[in-house]
Amino acid sequence: MAFTGNYACDVFKVGLMDGVYNFGTGTSQTFKIALYTNSATLNASTTAYTATGETSGSGYTAGGQALTIIVPPTVGGSGDIAYLSFADEVWTASTITARGALIYLANGTTNPAVCVLDFGSDKSTTGGNFTVQFPSATNTSAIIRIS
């Protein structure tokens, strides 16, 4: 079993300090989500998008799909937690199996990683919609939170 949990990638943590990532309103950066089989080795030390272990099948294109930021960086709640969230992502009429995903900055060169998502088990579709459902956009549950 290659997936061992959910991670904010180390390269993302450093990239936040270096100004690599911009999730703000009006950004020209594109963030994508790519799906992976259990043969992929993704963890906190993942540095960038890779095609190794990426899922394949009808309705899926290598590299994944662009994400839509529904809540730009916001601060709120107890402890002034900064958070952001994405809209659910759907691969329509797909026949694929995935164990997890990688969110990354699709910059066309280095494609640095943001985070690894472990679905906990293989998830599959056969001619249906494969949906990655993101948690609520709040300071206690958004997919990306910094305290």
N, C-alpha and C positions, 0 to 999 in steps of 0.2 A: 504494500500500500504506500503510494508516494505522497499523497496528501496527508498532512499531519495537523492542520489547523488553519485559522485565519491569521493573516499577518499584514501589518503596515510594513512595507519593504524598507530596508535600511537606506537604500538609495533615495527613497522618497523623503525620509526624515532629513537627510543632508540637503536634498534638493529644495526643501522648504526654506532652509536657512540661506541657501545660495540664490534664491529667487528663480529657480527653474520652473516651478509650477505656478500657474495663475488660474484659479477657479472663479475669479470675480466676474461680475456682470460686464459684458462687452468684450470678454477675452476672445482672442482669435485662436486660442489653443483648443485642440480636439482631444478629448479623452475617450478611449475605447475600452470595450470589454471583450476579451477573447475567451473561448471555452476550451477546456482541457480534459483529456481522459485521465484515468488513474495511473497511467504510465508516465505522466509528466512529473518532473521534480521541481516543484515551486514551493518557496518558503521565504522567510524574512531576508535571506541573502540574494534573492532573485533581483537581478539588476535591470532587466529589460524584457520587452516582448520577445518571445521565441516561438518558432513554429514546431519545435520538438515537443511531441505529446499533445499537440493541438487536435481537437476533435475534427472530424470531417463528416460529410454526409449532405444529403439534399437539403437546401434551405440554409446552408451555412457557408460563409465565405471566409477563407483564411484571413486572420487579422482581426476578426470579430466585427462588431458594430460600434458606431459612435454613440456615446452616452449623451443624454440631455440633463444638464444641471437644473434641478427644479427649485432648490434652495441654495443660492450662492452663499459664500461664507458669512455666517451669522454668529453673534455671540449672545448667549442667554443662559438663564437658569442659574441654579446654585453653583458657585465656583466659576462663573463666567466662562463656560465651555464654548469653544468655537466649534462649529459644525457645518456640514453641507450634505446635500443628498442629491441623488439622481432619480430620474423617472425609471420605472420598471422597463426592462429591455426584453423584446420579444422577437424570436426567430419564427416567422410564420411558415406554415405548411412544411415543417422540417422533419427530417428523420435523422436524429442525432442522439448520441449518448455523451454525457459530460459528468465528471466528478467534481469539477471546480472551475474557477475562472481567474483571470488576471485583468485588473484594471491598469491601464498604462496611458502615458501621454504619447499620442501618435504625432511625433514631430518630423517623421520622415527620415531621420538619421539614427539617433540613438534609441528612440522609443522607450524612455525610462519607465520603470515599473512604479506603480502607486501602491497597490495592495493585492494580496492573494485571498481568494474566497474559497473555502472548502465547503462543498454542499453536504458533506457527511456520508454520502453514498452516491452511487451512480444514479443519474436522472436521465430519462429517455423520452423521446417522442417518436411516433411513427405517423408521419403525414399530418402532424398537429403543431400546435404552438408550443415552443420551448420558451418559458418565461423565467427570467431572473428577477425576482421580486425584492426590491430594496426595502429596508425597514423605514418606519416613520421618520420624517425630517424633524427631529427634536433633539434637544441637548442631551437626552439620555439614550437615544436609540439610533440616530443617524449613522450612516455607513462610515463616515469619516468624522471623528471627534477628537479635539485636542483640548486637554485640560491643563 
